[in-house]
């Protein structure tokens, strides 16, 4: 039986329309029109919604790590990325299935119907076993996933001058740090794993799961590895996602190593194209934005994470003005540790509009597209029918409680239609998400998952957390900070390969 879904306002492409409803049959949107028109065409259809709701596409979280529990809750406070990363492997760990399941449930509760998952393995040797379990967790949560198994092959302790850094350490700390972040997973093993995962799980028809390559970051991956990842993805019409220019020290690394920007170097090795998404991009150089737009490269913007880890503020308004496709990602590091996608959109909008009359504007409609259609494009590819309420597209949609959003003070007919995107960005939060549909199936009704009790999953997670042995990165932070301060002062000589 088809379902007619209607609301007081419907958002399509970030633009509000009134008196517009959609009809869902199977996993797709099969028709659109006024509620009266659709009722006449589908007299036996179920009807869901009403004037108390806003209808919008489901959100796509363009970059995340699926940790389930915030790192602060597990004992790791925020810090500079270069200091913070070394402690991740020694946090309490949980089964990958539970982490993905609970992450998916949290996201659905915030209106997110699809996620880009950048996996953090408990150990490199366990990566082949962990990825299928994480995929199963997202499937049981009923959320779409673009899965990014990671690979690195260099510069894990520091970005450069490893021996110099080790020489700064006292003997006992030097012995512990010598094995920190060691990698025992070859590129050949990685691409064999990708191939197995692609053949087993990649869904190019219904887009429930995509398998994508992920050289984890430019400074951690050799040119050969990045090129091979791009070639593998292009041959299979899938994508590549990698961390890029998250901190100032990654930008300095590029200039010290190649005498040019990271983006110009990627261009020179043939790694830029519309198959590529770069996460963070805080320290991209303004003159490279036009090149990225020309090549069709996507950017996953992570405003909360960039603030919490003291990385800075990405020039998102400039990117949008240049036509660069930007999607919003939570990175598992939201400002309030609650995976609230609507609050992340509000933060991206507020901070994206920088001071000065000459600054580029970031309007509310663009931010809505950054959370929906653009985010879906840079996560699953522009050809996937996701992120929009269009006939023929997958039926991923949310109903927001307009009455609760407006509150007691708003007049009965407020806001006017033209102010709706801004009004929602300023006031809407995850508790206003009432109903969520993924692929034509309701997965959230009245704020509760229809199949899984999130409270039971949460209890099981806390029962099954596994605590690691002593952190070998402990004690390194002061030395890492001293080491990278030299980069701030421009003391590091030009590096040559």
C-alpha positions in Angstrom: 0.0 0.0 0.0 1.4 3.4 -0.9 1.9 6.1 1.7 1.1 9.8 1.2 3.4 12.0 3.4 2.4 15.6 3.8 3.3 18.5 6.1 2.7 22.3 6.4 5.9 22.9 4.6 8.2 20.6 2.5 11.9 21.4 2.0 13.4 20.4 -1.3 16.9 21.5 -2.2 16.8 23.7 0.9 13.8 25.6 -0.5 10.5 25.4 1.3 7.2 24.7 -0.5 3.7 24.6 1.0 0.9 22.3 -0.1 3.4 19.8 -1.4 3.2 16.1 -0.5 5.0 12.9 -1.7 3.8 9.4 -2.3 6.0 6.5 -1.3 5.7 3.0 -2.6 8.2 0.3 -2.1 11.6 2.0 -1.4 11.0 5.0 -3.6 9.2 8.3 -4.0 6.7 7.6 -6.8 4.8 10.8 -7.0 4.6 14.4 -5.7 1.8 17.0 -5.7 -0.7 18.7 -3.5 -2.2 16.5 -0.8 -5.6 16.7 -2.6 -4.1 15.6 -5.9 -2.3 12.7 -4.4 -5.3 11.6 -2.4 -7.3 11.5 -5.6 -4.7 9.5 -7.4 -4.1 7.1 -4.4 -7.4 6.8 -2.6 -6.4 3.7 -0.6 -3.0 5.2 0.5 -2.1 5.6 4.1 -1.6 9.2 5.1 1.1 10.4 7.5 1.9 13.9 8.6 -0.2 17.1 8.9 0.1 20.8 9.5 2.1 20.3 12.6 5.1 19.0 10.7 7.9 19.9 8.4 8.8 17.4 5.7 12.5 17.2 4.7 15.0 14.8 3.1 16.9 12.7 5.6 20.4 14.1 6.4 23.7 12.5 5.3 26.5 12.6 7.8 29.4 13.1 5.4 32.2 12.1 7.8 32.2 10.1 11.0 34.1 7.4 12.9 31.2 5.5 14.5 32.7 5.4 18.0 29.3 5.2 19.7 30.6 6.8 22.8 32.5 10.2 22.9 36.2 10.1 23.6 35.8 12.5 26.5 33.4 10.0 28.3 36.1 7.3 27.9 38.8 9.4 29.5 40.4 11.3 26.6 39.9 15.1 26.8 40.1 17.3 23.8 43.5 18.5 22.7 45.5 19.4 19.6 45.0 16.6 17.0 48.7 15.7 16.9 48.6 15.1 20.6 45.1 13.6 20.8 45.5 11.0 18.1 48.2 9.0 19.8 45.8 8.1 22.7 42.9 6.8 20.6 44.2 3.3 20.3 44.3 2.9 24.1 40.8 4.0 24.9 38.4 1.3 26.1 37.1 -0.6 23.0 33.8 -2.2 22.2 32.7 -4.8 19.7 32.4 -3.2 16.2 28.9 -4.5 15.7 27.7 -2.7 18.9 29.5 0.5 18.1 28.0 0.7 14.6 24.6 -0.3 15.8 24.5 2.3 18.6 26.1 5.0 16.3 23.4 4.3 13.7 20.6 4.6 16.3 22.0 7.9 17.6 22.2 9.3 14.1 18.7 8.2 13.2 17.4 10.0 16.2 18.9 13.2 14.8 17.3 12.7 11.4 20.4 11.2 9.7 19.6 8.4 7.3 23.1 7.9 5.8 26.6 8.1 7.2 30.2 8.0 5.9 32.0 5.8 8.4 35.8 6.2 8.6 36.8 3.1 10.6 39.2 3.2 13.5 40.4 -0.4 13.9 41.1 -1.8 17.4 44.2 -3.3 15.8 45.3 -3.5 12.2 45.3 -7.3 12.3 41.6 -7.2 13.2 40.5 -4.9 10.4 39.3 -7.7 8.0 37.0 -9.1 10.8 35.8 -5.7 12.1 34.5 -4.2 8.9 31.8 -6.8 8.2 30.7 -6.5 11.8 30.4 -2.7 11.5 28.4 -3.1 8.3 26.1 -5.5 10.1 25.5 -3.0 12.9 24.5 -0.2 10.5 22.2 -2.6 8.6 20.5 -3.6 11.8 20.0 0.0 12.7 18.5 0.5 9.3 20.9 3.3 8.2 22.8 3.6 5.0 26.6 3.6 5.2 29.6 4.5 3.0 32.3 2.4 4.6 35.9 3.6 4.6 38.4 1.0 5.8 41.6 3.0 6.4 45.2 2.5 5.4 48.4 4.3 6.3 52.0 3.6 5.4 54.1 6.4 6.9 54.6 9.2 9.5 52.5 7.7 12.3 54.5 9.1 15.2 55.2 12.6 13.8 54.8 14.0 10.3 58.5 14.2 9.7 61.9 14.0 11.4 61.1 10.9 13.4 64.6 10.4 14.6 65.0 14.0 15.7 61.8 13.6 17.7 62.9 10.4 19.3 66.2 12.1 20.2 64.3 14.6 22.2 62.9 11.9 24.5 64.3 10.5 27.7 65.4 6.8 27.3 62.4 5.1 28.8 59.9 7.2 26.9 62.0 6.7 23.7 61.7 2.9 24.0 57.9 3.1 24.4 57.5 5.6 21.7 59.6 3.6 19.2 56.7 1.2 18.7 53.9 3.7 19.0 51.4 3.5 16.2 53.2 0.7 14.4 51.5 -0.7 11.3 51.5 -4.3 10.3 49.1 -4.2 7.4 50.5 -4.0 3.9 49.0 -2.2 0.9 48.6 -5.5 -0.9 46.6 -6.9 2.0 44.6 -3.7 2.2 43.5 -3.8 -1.5 42.8 -7.5 -1.3 40.5 -6.7 1.7 38.8 -3.8 -0.2 38.1 -6.2 -3.2 36.6 -8.8 -0.9 34.4 -6.2 0.8 33.4 -4.6 -2.5 32.3 -8.0 -4.0 30.4 -9.0 -0.8 28.8 -5.8 0.3 28.8 -2.9 -2.2 25.3 -2.1 -3.2 25.1 0.1 -6.3 21.4 -0.4 -6.8 19.7 0.3 -3.5 22.7 2.0 -2.0 22.4 0.5 1.5 26.2 0.1 1.7 29.1 1.4 -0.4 32.7 0.2 0.0 35.2 3.0 -0.6 38.9 3.5 -0.4 40.4 5.5 2.4 44.1 6.4 2.5 43.6 7.9 5.9 45.4 11.2 5.4 47.9 12.8 3.0 50.7 13.1 5.5 50.2 9.4 6.6 50.1 8.0 3.1 52.7 7.8 0.4 52.0 9.1 -3.1 52.0 5.5 -4.4 49.3 4.5 -1.9 47.1 7.5 -2.7 47.4 6.9 -6.4 46.6 3.2 -6.1 43.5 4.0 -4.0 42.2 6.4 -6.6 42.8 3.9 -9.4 41.1 1.2 -7.5 38.0 3.4 -6.7 37.7 4.8 -10.3 37.9 1.3 -11.8 34.9 0.3 -9.7 32.9 3.5 -9.9 33.1 4.1 -6.2 34.8 6.8 -4.1 37.8 7.8 -2.1 37.6 9.7 1.2 40.7 10.9 3.1 41.5 13.4 5.9 43.2 16.5 4.5 44.6 19.7 5.9 42.9 19.4 9.3 45.7 21.3 11.1 48.2 24.0 10.3 51.0 21.4 10.8 49.7 19.3 7.9 49.8 22.5 5.7 53.4 23.2 6.9 54.3 19.6 6.2 53.3 19.9 2.5 55.3 23.1 2.0 58.3 21.7 3.7 58.1 18.4 1.8 57.2 19.6 -1.8 57.5 23.3 -1.7 53.9 23.7 -2.6 50.4 23.3 -1.2 49.0 19.8 -0.5 46.2 20.4 -3.0 48.7 21.3 -5.8 50.7 18.2 -5.0 47.6 16.0 -5.2 46.9 17.7 -8.6 50.4 16.9 -9.8 50.1 13.2 -8.9 46.6 12.9 -10.6 44.7 12.4 -7.3 42.1 15.1 -7.7 38.7 14.3 -9.3 35.0 14.0 -8.7 35.5 10.6 -7.1 37.4 12.2 -4.1 36.1 13.6 -0.8 38.4 15.4 1.5 37.5 15.7 5.2 38.1 18.8 7.3 40.1 21.1 4.9 40.5 23.8 7.6 43.9 24.9 6.2 43.2 24.8 2.5 44.7 27.8 0.7 42.3 30.2 -0.8 43.9 30.0 -4.3 43.3 26.2 -4.3 39.6 26.3 -3.8 38.9 27.1 -7.4 41.1 24.2 -8.5 39.1 21.8 -6.2 35.8 23.1 -7.6 37.1 22.6 -11.2 38.0 19.0 -10.4 34.7 18.3 -8.7 36.3 17.3 -5.4 34.0 17.1 -2.4 34.7 18.5 1.1 33.3 17.1 4.4 33.0 20.0 6.8 33.4 19.1 10.6 32.9 22.4 12.4 32.5 20.9 16.0 35.5 18.6 15.7 37.6 21.4 14.3 36.7 23.6 17.2 37.2 20.9 19.9 40.6 19.8 18.6 41.8 23.4 18.2 42.3 23.0 14.5 40.6 26.2 13.3 37.7 27.2 11.0 37.4 26.1 7.4 36.6 28.7 4.8 33.2 27.1 4.0 31.5 30.3 2.7 34.4 30.7 0.1 34.1 27.0 -0.9 30.3 27.4 -1.4 30.7 30.6 -3.4 33.2 28.8 -5.7 30.8 26.0 -6.3 32.7 23.4 -4.3 30.4 20.7 -3.1 30.5 20.7 0.7 28.7 18.3 3.0 28.4 18.4 6.8 29.9 15.7 8.9 29.9 15.1 12.7 33.2 13.3 13.0 31.9 11.7 16.3 33.0 15.0 18.0 29.9 17.2 18.2 30.1 20.2 20.4 27.8 18.7 23.1 28.9 15.1 22.4 25.3 14.2 21.4 25.5 13.6 17.6 22.9 16.4 17.1 23.1 17.0 13.3 20.7 19.9 13.4 22.8 21.7 16.0 25.9 21.0 13.8 24.1 22.6 10.8 23.3 25.6 13.0 27.0 25.9 14.1 28.2 25.5 10.5 25.9 28.3 9.5 26.7 30.7 12.3 30.5 30.3 12.2 30.6 29.9 8.5 29.5 33.5 8.1 32.6 35.4 9.0 33.1 39.0 10.0 33.7 41.8 7.6 31.4 43.3 4.9 33.6 41.8 2.2 33.2 38.2 3.6 31.3 35.7 1.5 27.8 34.9 2.7 26.6 31.4 3.6 22.8 31.4 3.4 20.5 29.0 5.2 19.3 27.3 2.0 22.9 26.3 1.2 23.5 24.9 4.7 20.4 22.8 4.3 21.8 21.4 1.0 25.1 20.8 2.8 23.2 18.5 5.2 21.1 16.8 2.5 21.7 16.7 -1.2 25.3 17.9 -1.3 26.3 15.6 1.6 24.7 12.7 -0.2 26.5 13.5 -3.4 30.0 13.6 -1.8 29.3 10.5 0.2 27.7 8.2 -2.3 28.3 10.0 -5.6 26.1 12.4 -7.5 24.5 9.5 -9.4 22.9 8.0 -6.3 19.2 8.9 -5.9 19.7 10.1 -2.3 19.4 13.4 -0.4 16.4 14.9 -2.2 12.6 14.5 -2.2 12.4 13.8 -5.9 10.2 11.4 -7.8 12.2 8.3 -8.5 14.6 8.8 -5.6 15.0 6.7 -2.6 12.4 7.4 0.1 14.7 8.7 2.9 12.8 11.5 4.7 12.1 13.0 8.1 9.1 14.7 9.7 10.0 17.5 12.2 7.6 18.7 14.9 6.9 22.3 13.8 4.7 23.0 16.8 7.5 22.1 19.2 10.1 24.0 17.2 8.0 27.2 17.1 7.4 27.1 20.8 4.7 29.1 22.6 5.8 32.6 21.4 5.3 32.1 17.7 2.1 33.3 16.0 0.0 30.7 14.4 1.2 31.3 10.9 4.8 32.1 11.7 7.3 31.7 10.2 6.6 33.0 6.7 7.7 30.5 4.1 10.7 32.5 2.9 12.2 32.5 6.4 11.6 28.8 7.1 15.2 27.5 6.4 16.7 30.1 8.7 14.0 29.7 11.3 14.7 25.9 11.5 18.4 26.3 11.5 18.2 28.6 14.5 15.8 26.6 16.6 15.6 23.0 15.5 17.3 20.2 17.6 17.3 16.4 17.6 14.4 16.2 20.0 12.2 17.8 17.3 12.8 14.8 14.9 9.5 12.8 15.2 9.5 10.3 12.3 12.2 9.0 10.1 11.9 6.8 7.0 14.8 5.0 5.2 14.2 3.3 1.9 10.4 3.5 2.2 10.3 1.9 5.7 9.6 3.8 8.9 12.5 3.3 11.3 11.7 6.0 13.8 8.1 6.7 15.0 7.5 9.3 17.6 11.2 9.5 18.3 11.6 5.7 19.0 13.2 3.1 16.8 10.6 0.6 15.6 12.9 -2.4 15.8 15.7 -1.8 18.3 15.7 -0.5 21.9 18.6 1.9 22.1 18.7 1.7 25.9 19.3 -2.0 25.7 22.2 -1.5 23.3 23.6 1.3 25.5 23.6 -1.0 28.5 25.3 -3.8 26.6 28.0 -1.4 25.4 29.0 -0.3 28.9 29.0 -4.0 30.0 31.3 -5.0 27.2 33.8 -2.1 27.1 37.4 -3.5 27.1 40.2 -1.6 28.7 43.6 -1.5 27.0 47.0 -1.9 28.6 49.1 1.2 29.6 49.1 3.9 27.0 52.6 4.0 25.4 51.8 7.6 24.2 51.5 8.7 27.8 54.1 11.3 28.5 54.7 12.2 24.9 52.3 15.2 24.8 54.8 17.8 26.1 57.5 16.7 23.7 55.1 16.6 20.7 54.0 20.1 21.5 57.6 21.3 21.8 58.5 19.5 18.5 55.7 21.1 16.5 56.3 24.6 18.0 59.5 24.5 15.9 57.3 24.3 12.8 55.3 27.4 13.9 58.6 29.2 14.1 59.7 28.1 10.7 62.8 26.3 11.9 62.3 23.0 10.0 64.5 22.8 6.9 63.0 21.8 3.6 62.3 18.1 3.5 63.2 16.0 0.4 62.1 12.5 -0.4 
